[in-house]
C-alpha cells in the first residue's frame, strides 16, 4: 500500500467514527493501524513466493492442471505398437503437411481420438510446452487397443479396422477441410 492509500483508509475510518466518543475514537485508531499492518504484511509476504528471473522480472507461475492418468509400461512391445500407430498416422494425408504442434495434435487424434479428447481436450498442447501427458496418452492407447490387438495381429489392421465414432467424424472433418483448402 502506498502512503496515499494509508491516508485514505485512515481518513475514511476517522470520518466514519468521528461522531463517536473519545474511547471509540482511540479504539478506531488502533483498529485502523491493525488493518494497515495486516494488509502491509500480506503484501510483503506475497512477494517472497514470486520467483525472479535474471533481469529481476517476475517469472510466470507454473500452470497446474489435472488430467486422467493411464498406466503405461515402457516395454519394447508397447513402444513398438505405439510407434507403428504413430508412423501410420504421420503418413496420413490429413497430418503429413502440418508442422510442429499441429502435426503432433493431428497424429495423436488419428491414433486415438477418444484418448486425445480425454487427455488433451480440455487444454491443447502449446508451442514449446513440455508434454508431460504423453505417457498417459500412450497408456490410454495401449489399454483401449489391447483387446482389439489380440484379434488383429497386424497394427495396420487394428488401426484401420476398429471403429470409433469420434475418430470417424474427426477424419471426415479433416478430409473436408483439406479438400476445401485445395479447391480455394
C-alpha positions as CSV (number, residue, x, y, z in Angstrom):
1,X,0.0,0.0,0.0
2,X,1.2,3.5,-0.8
3,X,1.2,6.4,1.7
4,X,-1.8,7.9,0.0
5,X,-3.8,4.7,0.3
6,X,-2.9,4.5,4.0
7,X,-4.1,8.1,4.5
8,X,-7.3,7.4,2.6
9,X,-8.1,4.4,4.7
10,X,-7.3,6.3,7.9
11,X,-9.4,9.3,6.9
12,X,-12.4,7.2,5.9
13,X,-12.4,5.4,9.2
14,X,-11.7,8.7,11.1
15,X,-14.7,10.5,9.4
16,X,-17.0,7.5,10.0
17,X,-16.1,7.2,13.6
18,X,-15.8,11.0,14.1
19,X,-19.2,11.3,15.9
20,X,-18.4,8.6,18.5
21,X,-16.9,9.5,21.9
22,X,-13.2,9.6,22.6
23,X,-12.9,5.9,23.7
24,X,-14.3,4.7,20.5
25,X,-12.0,7.1,18.6
26,X,-9.0,5.6,20.3
27,X,-10.2,2.1,19.5
28,X,-10.8,3.1,15.9
29,X,-7.2,4.4,15.6
30,X,-5.9,1.1,16.9
31,X,-8.2,-0.8,14.5
32,X,-7.0,1.2,11.5
33,X,-3.4,0.6,12.5
34,X,-4.1,-3.1,12.8
35,X,-5.8,-3.2,9.4
36,X,-2.9,-1.4,7.8
37,X,-0.3,-3.7,9.5
38,X,-2.2,-6.8,8.3
39,X,-2.5,-5.5,4.8
40,X,1.1,-4.5,4.7
41,X,2.2,-7.9,6.0
42,X,0.1,-9.7,3.4
43,X,1.6,-7.6,0.6
44,X,5.2,-8.2,1.8
45,X,4.8,-11.9,2.2
46,X,3.3,-12.4,-1.3
47,X,6.5,-11.1,-2.9
48,X,8.5,-13.8,-1.0
49,X,6.9,-16.5,-3.1
50,X,7.4,-14.8,-6.5
51,X,10.4,-16.1,-8.5
52,X,12.6,-13.6,-10.2
53,X,14.4,-14.0,-13.5
54,X,17.9,-12.9,-14.4
55,X,16.7,-9.3,-15.1
56,X,14.8,-9.1,-11.9
57,X,11.4,-9.6,-13.6
58,X,8.8,-11.8,-12.0
59,X,8.6,-15.2,-13.7
60,X,5.2,-16.6,-14.7
61,X,3.8,-19.2,-12.3
62,X,3.7,-22.8,-13.4
63,X,0.3,-23.9,-14.6
64,X,-1.1,-26.8,-12.7
65,X,-3.9,-28.9,-14.2
66,X,-5.2,-32.4,-13.7
67,X,-5.8,-34.9,-16.4
68,X,-6.7,-38.6,-16.5
69,X,-3.6,-40.8,-15.9
70,X,-3.3,-44.1,-17.5
71,X,-0.6,-46.6,-16.5
72,X,2.0,-47.1,-19.2
73,X,4.9,-49.5,-19.1
74,X,7.7,-48.7,-21.4
75,X,8.2,-52.3,-22.7
76,X,9.6,-53.0,-26.1
77,X,6.2,-54.5,-27.2
78,X,4.3,-51.3,-26.1
79,X,6.8,-49.0,-27.7
80,X,6.8,-50.9,-31.0
81,X,3.0,-50.9,-31.0
82,X,2.7,-47.2,-30.3
83,X,5.5,-46.4,-32.8
84,X,3.6,-48.3,-35.5
85,X,0.4,-46.3,-34.8
86,X,2.4,-43.1,-34.8
87,X,4.2,-43.9,-38.1
88,X,0.9,-44.9,-39.8
89,X,-0.8,-41.7,-38.7
90,X,2.2,-39.4,-39.6
91,X,1.8,-40.7,-43.2
92,X,-1.9,-40.0,-43.1
93,X,-2.8,-37.3,-45.7
94,X,-4.5,-35.3,-43.0
95,X,-1.4,-34.9,-40.9
96,X,1.6,-35.1,-43.3
97,X,1.7,-31.4,-44.4
98,X,1.2,-30.0,-40.9
99,X,4.1,-28.7,-38.7
100,X,5.1,-28.8,-35.1
101,X,2.3,-28.8,-32.5
102,X,-0.5,-29.0,-35.1
103,X,1.1,-32.2,-36.5
104,X,1.5,-33.7,-33.0
105,X,-2.1,-32.9,-32.3
106,X,-3.3,-34.4,-35.6
107,X,-1.2,-37.6,-35.2
108,X,-2.4,-38.2,-31.7
109,X,-6.1,-37.6,-32.8
110,X,-5.5,-40.1,-35.6
111,X,-4.0,-42.7,-33.2
112,X,-7.0,-42.4,-30.8
113,X,-9.5,-39.5,-30.9
114,X,-11.1,-40.6,-27.6
115,X,-7.8,-40.8,-25.8
116,X,-6.8,-37.4,-27.2
117,X,-10.1,-35.9,-26.0
118,X,-9.7,-37.4,-22.5
119,X,-6.1,-36.2,-22.0
120,X,-5.7,-33.1,-24.3
121,X,-9.2,-32.0,-25.0
122,X,-9.5,-29.5,-22.1
123,X,-6.1,-27.9,-22.7
124,X,-4.4,-28.3,-26.1
125,X,-0.6,-28.5,-26.4
126,X,1.1,-25.2,-27.0
127,X,4.2,-24.4,-28.9
128,X,7.3,-25.0,-26.6
129,X,5.2,-26.8,-23.9
130,X,6.9,-29.9,-22.4
131,X,4.4,-32.7,-22.9
132,X,4.0,-34.3,-19.5
133,X,0.8,-36.1,-20.6
134,X,2.4,-38.2,-23.4
135,X,2.9,-41.4,-21.3
136,X,-0.6,-41.2,-20.0
137,X,-1.8,-40.9,-23.7
138,X,0.3,-43.9,-24.6
139,X,-1.2,-45.8,-21.7
140,X,-4.7,-44.9,-22.8
141,X,-4.0,-46.1,-26.4
142,X,-2.4,-49.4,-25.3
143,X,-5.3,-50.1,-22.8
144,X,-8.0,-49.3,-25.3
145,X,-6.5,-51.2,-28.1
146,X,-5.3,-54.2,-26.0
147,X,-8.4,-56.2,-26.6
148,X,-8.6,-55.5,-30.3
149,X,-4.9,-56.1,-30.8
150,X,-5.4,-59.8,-29.9
151,X,-8.0,-60.1,-32.7
152,X,-5.9,-58.2,-35.3
153,X,-2.2,-59.3,-35.1
154,X,-1.2,-56.5,-37.6
155,X,-1.2,-53.0,-36.2
156,X,-2.3,-51.7,-39.6
157,X,-5.4,-53.9,-39.4
158,X,-6.0,-52.7,-35.9
159,X,-5.6,-49.1,-36.9
160,X,-8.0,-49.2,-39.8
161,X,-10.5,-51.9,-38.8
162,X,-11.5,-50.5,-35.5
163,X,-14.5,-48.1,-35.5
164,X,-14.7,-45.1,-33.2
165,X,-17.4,-42.6,-34.0
166,X,-15.4,-39.6,-32.7
167,X,-12.4,-40.6,-34.9
168,X,-14.7,-41.1,-37.8
169,X,-16.1,-37.5,-37.5
170,X,-12.5,-36.2,-37.0
171,X,-11.4,-37.8,-40.2
172,X,-14.4,-36.6,-42.1
173,X,-13.8,-33.0,-40.9
174,X,-10.1,-33.1,-41.8
175,X,-10.8,-34.5,-45.2
176,X,-13.4,-31.9,-45.9
177,X,-11.0,-29.1,-44.6
178,X,-8.2,-30.3,-46.8
179,X,-10.5,-30.6,-49.8
180,X,-11.7,-27.1,-49.3
181,X,-8.2,-25.8,-48.9
182,X,-7.1,-27.5,-52.2
183,X,-10.2,-26.1,-54.0
184,X,-9.6,-22.5,-52.9
